[in-house]
Amino acid sequence: MSSTPSTEQVRKALATVQDPEIHRPITDLGMVKSVDIADDGAVRVGIYLTVAGCPMKGRIEKDVTEAVTKVAGVTSVSVELDVMSDEQRKELQTQLRGGQAEKEIPFAKPNSLTKVFAVASGKGGVGKSSVTVNLAAAMAAQGHKVGVVDADIYGHSVPRMLGAADYPTKVEDMILPPTAHDIKVISVGMFTQGNQPVVWRGPMLHRALQQFLSDVYWGDLDVLLMDLPPGTGDIAISVAQLLPNAELLVVTTPQMAAAEVAERAGAITAQTHQRIAGVIENMSYFVPPGGGEPLRLFGEGGGQTVADALSRTLGTTIPLLGQIPLDTRVREGGDEGNPLVLSDPDAEASKIMTSIAESLAGKPRGLAGMQLGISPAGR
């Protein structure tokens, strides 16, 4: 006959349960209210939710039940849900901000280890958002902690393309972003009713982007991708002001008309003093289903033309990172919320986007470069 489990054993099991939005153990976040163990092995766990009506309460209840059930001697598990007080939420908010009560943009701090890439294009219709979500998915699959800001305020489409159906949760004035394919996502589309248009002018656009960067709890990201609107308008300028360390990825198609405007989108860095990570040529060619010679439906050479022109303008070498073939499954994956790099990693387009993602993000950093805050013991 098994012995009655101890409180320590149950709490150790609870430490393996992570909050689905914050991605940290519920024991670290002060979410465990109580643990009661009866003589017959029945365990009753009290859990604090961050907010009333938490969209993830079912997931938390399930994960807690599964974790505690695995403890030797447990005969049954019941989970009682409660809601944090205002004071508890403020403590949690301060804790998540690293002891800082005030808002700040963590990626703009000098010691930030997060790589920030702003994905830009000169005009719409070149597949910029498709490239963004597939790069994000590829990076996450490679083991990186990835976030995506849908900064295309008027043409937001990232939540659908990543299959992010959940809404953000608000804890005091902090926003917890939903996760899809292990990618944290935020978009203005999550704050509008139905498919309503966003009718904002410059100052409101700047403030929205600022909130996405400072009010959202991103955690310790390896990479943050920002899907910018086409052109060189307010958002592109705001990104340069708020995140001067962000690097630009310029997406174009092979045709010269797209290449000319893409060159202008990249040349903005001559004034903002940002770095261009490279140029990506999308829809480069199409391979017929039966095989045969690739069809250059949109011409050829646009990507290299943009890279060469920007290299001359900026006085530094801007690489052409890759040429992505036209594949209808990229569009289908976007409609279904399942990026092609995940649904068919062996597709030619997937291989190229995965290779670009790897060259941009590098290897998962783990603890490399992080200060652990330890010092030699005094003698």
N, C-alpha and C positions, 0 to 999 in steps of 0.2 A: 504494500500500500504506500503510495507516494505521500510525502510530507507536504504540509501547507506551505505555499510559496511565501517568501518574505517581501516586505515592502521594497527593499533594496532591489530584489530581482525584478519586480514589476516596473520600477522606475528605470532600471537599466534597459528593459524592453521598450519602454516609452521613449527613451532617448534615441531609438532607431527610427522613430516616426517623425517625418519632416512636415512642416506646414506646406501645403501644395503651392502657396503663392510666394511665401518668403524663402522657402527652400532652406530652412534651418530647423534643427530639432525642436519639437514643441517644449521640451524640458528647458531649453535655453531661453525660450521666449516667454516664460512664465505662464504657459497655457495649461499646465497641469494644476488643477484646483485641489484635487484630493485623490487618495488611493485608499480604499477600504477592502480588507480581505477577511472573509468569513472562515470559520474553522473547517468548513467542507470544501474550501478552495474556490468559492465563488468570489469574483473580484468586481468591485464597483469603482469605476474611474470617473472623476469629475473633470471636465475639460472646459476651459474658457475659450470661447470664440472671440475673435478680434472685434467683430461687429455683429449686431443682430441681423438675421437673414443672410449670414455668410454663405456665398454660393458654393463653397467647398465643404460645408459641414458634413454632407454625406460621405465624402471622401475621407475626411478626418476621422469620422466615427468608424468607418470600415477599417482604415489603417490601424487605428488604436486597438480595435477588437482583434484583428489578425496578429498584431505584435504580442499582445498580452496572452492570447490563447496559446502561443508557442512556449510559454514559461511552464516548466515542469510543476505539476501539482495543481494547475489552474483547471477548474471544472466548468466554469462559465464566466462570461464577461458581459457586464452591462455598462454602457457609457451614458453619463448624464451631462448634457450640454448647458452651459451658462454663458453669459456675455461679460466681457471685461468692463470695468467701470471707466469713467472718463480719466481718472488718475492713472489706472493701469495702462490705458492706451497711450497716454502721454509719456509714461515711462518706457513703453515699448518703442515709441517713435524716437525718443532720445537715444535709446540703446541701438536701434538700427542705424541711426545717423552717426554712430561712433562717439556718442556723448555730446554731440553738437545739437543744440536745440534749434539753431537758426538754419534756414535753407541755404544750400550751396549746390553748385554743379560739380559733382565729384570728378567728372572726366576732365574738368578744366584745371584741377589742382596740379601743381608741379610734380607731385610724387605719384600721380595716377599711372598705373600700369596697363590701363585699358587702351587698346588700339581703336581709334574712331575713324570710320570711313564714311564719307558723304557721297552717295551715289547720285551723279548728276547726268543730265543730258541736255542738248540744245533744244530739242523739240520732243513732243509726245509721240507715242506709237513706236518707239524703238525697242521696247521690252525692258525698260529700266527696272520696273518693279519686279518683273519675272526674274531678272538677273539677281536683284537684291535678295529675294526670298530663297532662291536656290543657293546662293553663296552662303546665306545664314544657315540654311539646313545642312549644307555640306560641312561648314565649320563646326556646328553642333555635333554632327555625326563623327567628326574627328576628335571630339573630346573637349572642345572649347566651350566656355560659358558665354552665351551669345544673347544680345538684346537687339531689337529692331525698333527704331522710331519711324513711324509712318509720317514723315514731315511733308508729304504731298497733301496739304490741307484741303485743297479743292478737289483733288482726284484720288482720295484715299482708297486703297484697294488691298493693302497688305494683310489685314485680318482675314479676309476671304481667302486669299492666296495661300495663307499659312494654316487655314482651318481653325483660327482662333475665334471660337464662338462665345466664350465666356466674357463677362464684363469685369472691369477693374473693381477692386474693393477699396474703400476709403477708410483709413484709420487716422482719425483727427484730420490734419491737412496733408497726410501722406497717402499716396496712391500705390496700391499693390497691383502690378500688371499681370494679366493672364498669361499663361504659358501654352505654347503649341509646339510639338516636336522638340521639346526641351529648349525652346527659344522664348524669351520674355518679349512681349509685344505691347506697344501702346500706339493708339491712333485716335485722331479726332472723331473717327467714325464710331468709336465706342461711347461717345458722349452726345451723340445726336439721335433724334428719334427717327426710326425707319431709315429711309434713304434721302433724308432732307439735305438740301445743299447748304454749304457753309458760306455765309455772306459776310466776310470780314475784310477789313482793310489793314494796311501795314502794321500799326501799333498792336492790334489784336493778334496778328499772326506772330509777331515777335514774342508777345506774352505767352501765347499757347506753346510755342517751342520751348520757351524758358521753363514753363511748368512741366513739360514732358521730361526735361533734363534734371530739374531740381526737386520737384514734388514726388516724382515716381521713385519708388525704392527698387533700384536695379541690382543691388548686391554687388559682389565682386566679379565684374564681367571681364572676360579676356578681350572680347570684341564687341563694339557697338556699331551697327550699320544704320545709316540714316537715308531713307528714300526721299530725295528732294523733288520738288516740283520741277518741270522742265524750265529751262531758261536761267536768267540771272537776276531774278526779282528779289522781293523782300526776304524770303526764307534763306536764300543763298547768302545774302548779306548778314542776316542774323546768325547763321551758323558760324560765319567767319568771326563775328563779334563774341559769341558765347563760347565757341570751341575753336580758338585759333590753332590748336594742335591737330584738328581734324584733317585727314588727307582726302583728296578728291579722287573718285573713280569716275571716269568719263565714259559713258556708254553711247555708242553710235551704231548705225547700220552701214553697210558698204557704200551706199549711194552718196554722191557728192553733196546733194542738197542737205542731207542729214549731217554729213561730215563738217560742212561749213558752219552750221549753227552749233554743233558739238564743240568745235574749236573755240567759239566765243564763250561757251559755258565754262570751258577749262581755263581760258585766258583771264577770267576774273581773278585768278590767284596771283596774277602780276600785281594787282592792287591790294588784295587781302593778305598777301604774303603767306598763303598756305602752300602745302606741298601736294603735288599730284602723284598718286601712287601708280597710275597707269591708265591706259585706254583699253576698253573691252569692245570688240566688234561683235555685235549680235546679228542673228539672221544672215550669217555670212554666205551660206550655200544650202542647197537642199538636195539630199540624196533620194532619188525615186525609190519607192517601195521594192521594186523588182531589181534594184541595183543599177549600175551604169554610172556614167560620168556625173559628178555633182553639177547641179544647175545653179548658176549665179543669178538668182531672181532679182536681186537688188543691186546688181553691178558688183564691182570689187575694188578693193584698195582704200576704202573710206577710213577704216581704222588706222592703217599705217599713215595715211595722209594727215589725220588728226594728230597722231603721236609725233610725226615729223614737224608739223607746224608748231605745236606747243613746245617742242624741244628748241626750235629756233627762237620763239617768242620769249621763253623763260630762261634760255641760256643753260639748260641742263637736259640730260637725256630722259625723255619720257617713254617708257616701254609700252609696246602693244602686248598686253597680258594674255590675250587669247582670242580666237575666232570661233564663235559658237554657231553651229549649224542650226538651220530652221527645222524644228521638230514640233509637229502638232501636239505632241504629248506634253510639251511645256505649257501650252495654253490649257489643255485638259486638266493637267495637274493643278494649275492655278484656279480653275473653276471648282475643282473638287477639294481644294485645300490640302493637297498632297504633292509637294514639290517632286519634280522628276528625278532629282539626284537621290531621293529616298525610294521612290517607287520602282525606278529602273536605273540603278547606279552604273550599269554596264552600257547604257546608251552613249553614243558618241558625244552628245551635248552634255550629258552628266559628267563624263570623264573630264571634259575640258573645264567645266565649271568647278568641279572638285579640285582640279589641278590649280586653277586660279585661286580658289579659297585657301588651299594649302600654302601657296606662295605668299599670300597676303597675311594670313594669321600665324604662320609658322607652327611650331610645336606647342602643345598645351604647356603653360609655364609652371603649373603646380605652385610650389613655394619659392621657385627661383626668383630672386630679386626682391622678395618681400622681407621687411624688417620684422623680426619676431619679438622684439622688445625684451630681449634677455641680456643680462650683463653678468660678468664674473662675480661669484660670491665673494663677500668681504672676508678677509682673514682675521 
